[in-house]
Amino acid sequence: MANIEVNSEYVMIKALENGVTIIGLTRGENTKFHHSEKLDKGEIMLAQFTEHTSAIKIRGKAEVYSKHGKVISGIVQSEI
C-alpha cells in the first residue's frame, strides 16, 4: 500500500449549477491541464494540491471552501 501524504492542502468545491468544470493544472516550467471533472448542481468534490497539481481552475458557479474561507466562483460583484 502506498504511503499517502495527509499534510497537503485541500479545497471543497460545491456546484451551484449543472456543468461546473474543475481543471487541475500541473507544476513546472510549462503549466498544463492534467485532469478535469464536471459537477452537476449539488455535487461536491474535494481537491488536493499535490506534487503534480499546483492550481485548480473552476468554470461555472460554485462555492469553494478552503482553510482561507469561502468564495463563490462564476459571479461578479454586482450579483452579490
Z-matrix of the N, CA and C atoms (Angstrom, degrees):
N
C 1 1.454
C 2 1.525 1 108.67
N 3 1.338 2 117.19 1 136.99
C 4 1.456 3 122.36 2 -178.66
C 5 1.519 4 110.93 3 -72.25
N 6 1.330 5 115.45 4 146.71
C 7 1.457 6 121.06 5 175.45
C 8 1.525 7 108.06 6 -81.14
N 9 1.331 8 118.02 7 120.19
C 10 1.461 9 122.53 8 -175.46
C 11 1.522 10 109.27 9 -100.63
N 12 1.326 11 116.79 10 128.22
C 13 1.462 12 122.61 11 177.31
C 14 1.527 13 108.89 12 -78.40
N 15 1.321 14 118.18 13 120.69
C 16 1.457 15 121.26 14 -177.86
C 17 1.521 16 112.89 15 -102.98
N 18 1.333 17 118.16 16 2.53
C 19 1.454 18 121.37 17 -179.51
C 20 1.523 19 112.58 18 -88.98
N 21 1.320 20 118.21 19 0.44
C 22 1.452 21 121.70 20 -179.88
C 23 1.520 22 110.67 21 -70.13
N 24 1.329 23 115.26 22 156.58
C 25 1.459 24 120.22 23 -179.24
C 26 1.529 25 110.46 24 -83.48
N 27 1.332 26 115.49 25 138.75
C 28 1.458 27 122.44 26 179.65
C 29 1.519 28 110.19 27 -115.75
N 30 1.321 29 115.70 28 154.59
C 31 1.461 30 122.16 29 168.39
C 32 1.523 31 107.06 30 -131.43
N 33 1.332 32 116.07 31 149.70
C 34 1.454 33 121.23 32 175.01
C 35 1.520 34 107.30 33 -112.70
N 36 1.321 35 115.75 34 131.46
C 37 1.465 36 121.66 35 -178.08
C 38 1.523 37 107.83 36 -120.36
N 39 1.347 38 115.80 37 124.43
C 40 1.466 39 121.19 38 178.66
C 41 1.521 40 108.04 39 -116.93
N 42 1.340 41 116.65 40 119.18
C 43 1.463 42 121.80 41 -179.61
C 44 1.524 43 110.53 42 -70.01
N 45 1.332 44 115.72 43 131.39
C 46 1.458 45 121.62 44 176.89
C 47 1.526 46 111.68 45 -102.31
N 48 1.339 47 116.21 46 -0.78
C 49 1.464 48 122.52 47 176.28
C 50 1.524 49 107.94 48 -152.46
N 51 1.319 50 117.05 49 165.77
C 52 1.459 51 121.04 50 176.64
C 53 1.518 52 110.23 51 -72.46
N 54 1.334 53 116.11 52 145.78
C 55 1.455 54 121.42 53 173.02
C 56 1.515 55 116.01 54 83.75
N 57 1.325 56 118.83 55 20.49
C 58 1.467 57 120.70 56 176.00
C 59 1.530 58 108.19 57 -68.47
N 60 1.321 59 116.81 58 129.98
C 61 1.456 60 121.95 59 -178.84
C 62 1.516 61 110.02 60 -107.28
N 63 1.329 62 115.97 61 132.25
C 64 1.460 63 122.92 62 177.07
C 65 1.523 64 106.85 63 -117.39
N 66 1.339 65 116.00 64 126.48
C 67 1.457 66 121.50 65 -175.39
C 68 1.516 67 109.06 66 -122.84
N 69 1.326 68 117.44 67 126.47
C 70 1.462 69 122.86 68 174.96
C 71 1.511 70 109.81 69 -89.99
N 72 1.328 71 116.77 70 134.76
C 73 1.465 72 122.94 71 -179.42
C 74 1.522 73 109.67 72 -114.40
N 75 1.325 74 115.99 73 143.88
C 76 1.461 75 121.51 74 -174.75
C 77 1.519 76 112.67 75 -81.79
N 78 1.321 77 114.52 76 165.94
C 79 1.468 78 122.55 77 171.49
C 80 1.521 79 108.55 78 -90.50
N 81 1.322 80 116.60 79 170.62
C 82 1.459 81 120.52 80 174.11
C 83 1.506 82 112.61 81 113.66
N 84 1.332 83 114.64 82 -175.25
C 85 1.463 84 121.05 83 -178.35
C 86 1.515 85 112.36 84 -64.04
N 87 1.328 86 117.14 85 -38.26
C 88 1.464 87 122.43 86 179.35
C 89 1.519 88 109.13 87 -113.79
N 90 1.331 89 116.24 88 112.48
C 91 1.463 90 120.17 89 177.47
C 92 1.525 91 108.97 90 -74.78
N 93 1.330 92 115.84 91 130.46
C 94 1.465 93 121.31 92 -179.00
C 95 1.521 94 109.65 93 -135.57
N 96 1.334 95 115.46 94 155.16
C 97 1.462 96 120.38 95 171.50
C 98 1.515 97 108.07 96 -71.91
N 99 1.336 98 117.62 97 134.31
C 100 1.466 99 118.06 98 175.92
C 101 1.519 100 113.50 99 -125.51
N 102 1.331 101 117.52 100 -11.18
C 103 1.461 102 119.08 101 -179.13
C 104 1.523 103 108.82 102 -162.79
N 105 1.327 104 117.30 103 144.92
C 106 1.460 105 119.85 104 174.03
C 107 1.525 106 109.82 105 -143.05
N 108 1.315 107 114.40 106 151.89
C 109 1.464 108 122.75 107 178.53
C 110 1.516 109 108.49 108 -137.63
N 111 1.325 110 116.71 109 150.52
C 112 1.469 111 122.48 110 173.09
C 113 1.517 112 107.70 111 -115.02
N 114 1.338 113 115.51 112 133.94
C 115 1.461 114 121.13 113 177.15
C 116 1.520 115 109.52 114 -117.66
N 117 1.317 116 116.50 115 145.63
C 118 1.454 117 121.79 116 172.10
C 119 1.522 118 109.06 117 -102.35
N 120 1.323 119 115.80 118 163.45
C 121 1.458 120 122.50 119 -174.98
C 122 1.530 121 111.26 120 -48.19
N 123 1.329 122 115.18 121 128.99
C 124 1.457 123 121.35 122 179.06
C 125 1.509 124 114.66 123 90.44
N 126 1.330 125 118.30 124 -16.54
C 127 1.460 126 120.15 125 179.42
C 128 1.529 127 109.78 126 -75.17
N 129 1.324 128 115.08 127 149.11
C 130 1.461 129 122.55 128 -178.29
C 131 1.518 130 109.37 129 -124.00
N 132 1.326 131 115.29 130 140.68
C 133 1.460 132 120.93 131 174.79
C 134 1.516 133 108.68 132 -129.97
N 135 1.324 134 116.69 133 135.61
C 136 1.452 135 121.97 134 171.46
C 137 1.522 136 106.87 135 -99.56
N 138 1.326 137 116.31 136 128.11
C 139 1.460 138 120.91 137 -178.66
C 140 1.523 139 108.89 138 -121.70
N 141 1.330 140 115.22 139 150.86
C 142 1.452 141 120.79 140 -175.15
C 143 1.522 142 109.98 141 -128.51
N 144 1.321 143 115.84 142 136.68
C 145 1.456 144 120.42 143 171.43
C 146 1.523 145 106.92 144 -82.71
N 147 1.323 146 116.96 145 128.51
C 148 1.462 147 122.35 146 -174.58
C 149 1.518 148 110.22 147 -131.45
N 150 1.317 149 116.07 148 -172.48
C 151 1.466 150 119.99 149 176.52
C 152 1.525 151 111.39 150 -64.74
N 153 1.333 152 118.18 151 -19.57
C 154 1.464 153 122.00 152 179.86
C 155 1.527 154 113.08 153 -102.12
N 156 1.335 155 117.57 154 -25.66
C 157 1.466 156 121.79 155 -176.34
C 158 1.515 157 110.60 156 -107.80
N 159 1.337 158 116.43 157 117.05
C 160 1.463 159 120.15 158 179.78
C 161 1.520 160 112.50 159 -108.53
N 162 1.336 161 117.02 160 -14.76
C 163 1.454 162 120.51 161 -178.51
C 164 1.528 163 109.74 162 -152.70
N 165 1.321 164 114.78 163 154.52
C 166 1.457 165 121.45 164 175.81
C 167 1.522 166 107.37 165 -129.75
N 168 1.337 167 115.66 166 127.83
C 169 1.456 168 121.53 167 178.98
C 170 1.527 169 108.36 168 -107.30
N 171 1.339 170 116.51 169 135.98
C 172 1.463 171 120.72 170 -178.22
C 173 1.517 172 108.42 171 -122.53
N 174 1.338 173 116.39 172 126.84
C 175 1.469 174 122.87 173 175.09
C 176 1.511 175 107.82 174 -111.91
N 177 1.324 176 116.28 175 124.36
C 178 1.455 177 120.81 176 179.48
C 179 1.514 178 110.59 177 112.76
N 180 1.321 179 115.04 178 177.76
C 181 1.457 180 121.77 179 -175.37
C 182 1.532 181 109.65 180 -89.38
N 183 1.339 182 114.83 181 117.90
C 184 1.462 183 120.58 182 -177.73
C 185 1.518 184 110.17 183 -152.01
N 186 1.325 185 115.73 184 151.94
C 187 1.455 186 121.38 185 170.06
C 188 1.518 187 107.13 186 -91.32
N 189 1.328 188 116.10 187 134.76
C 190 1.456 189 121.27 188 -179.41
C 191 1.527 190 107.42 189 -122.71
N 192 1.331 191 115.81 190 120.50
C 193 1.455 192 122.48 191 -178.79
C 194 1.525 193 109.74 192 -111.44
N 195 1.336 194 116.21 193 133.63
C 196 1.456 195 121.15 194 174.90
C 197 1.517 196 108.19 195 -144.78
N 198 1.309 197 116.94 196 -178.24
C 199 1.463 198 119.76 197 178.07
C 200 1.527 199 110.91 198 -65.63
N 201 1.327 200 116.78 199 -12.92
C 202 1.458 201 121.60 200 -179.79
C 203 1.530 202 112.32 201 -91.75
N 204 1.321 203 117.85 202 -5.45
C 205 1.457 204 121.56 203 179.50
C 206 1.513 205 112.18 204 124.90
N 207 1.338 206 115.73 205 -156.97
C 208 1.463 207 122.53 206 -177.10
C 209 1.522 208 109.24 207 -121.81
N 210 1.326 209 115.79 208 138.00
C 211 1.461 210 122.02 209 171.76
C 212 1.521 211 108.00 210 -132.32
N 213 1.323 212 116.53 211 159.76
C 214 1.464 213 120.94 212 176.96
C 215 1.519 214 107.38 213 -117.35
N 216 1.313 215 116.40 214 124.53
C 217 1.468 216 120.77 215 177.34
C 218 1.517 217 109.72 216 -90.69
N 219 1.316 218 115.85 217 159.68
C 220 1.458 219 120.92 218 173.39
C 221 1.503 220 115.80 219 82.47
N 222 1.344 221 118.09 220 12.04
C 223 1.458 222 120.64 221 175.69
C 224 1.530 223 109.23 222 -130.90
N 225 1.307 224 116.39 223 158.18
C 226 1.460 225 120.43 224 175.89
C 227 1.522 226 108.82 225 -107.66
N 228 1.324 227 117.31 226 162.56
C 229 1.452 228 122.70 227 -174.49
C 230 1.529 229 113.06 228 -52.35
N 231 1.327 230 118.36 229 -38.53
C 232 1.471 231 121.31 230 -177.57
C 233 1.529 232 112.84 231 -66.65
N 234 1.326 233 118.52 232 -16.81
C 235 1.465 234 122.25 233 179.53
C 236 1.522 235 112.41 234 -85.27
N 237 1.322 236 117.36 235 -10.82
C 238 1.470 237 121.01 236 -175.75
C 239 1.512 238 110.72 237 -81.49
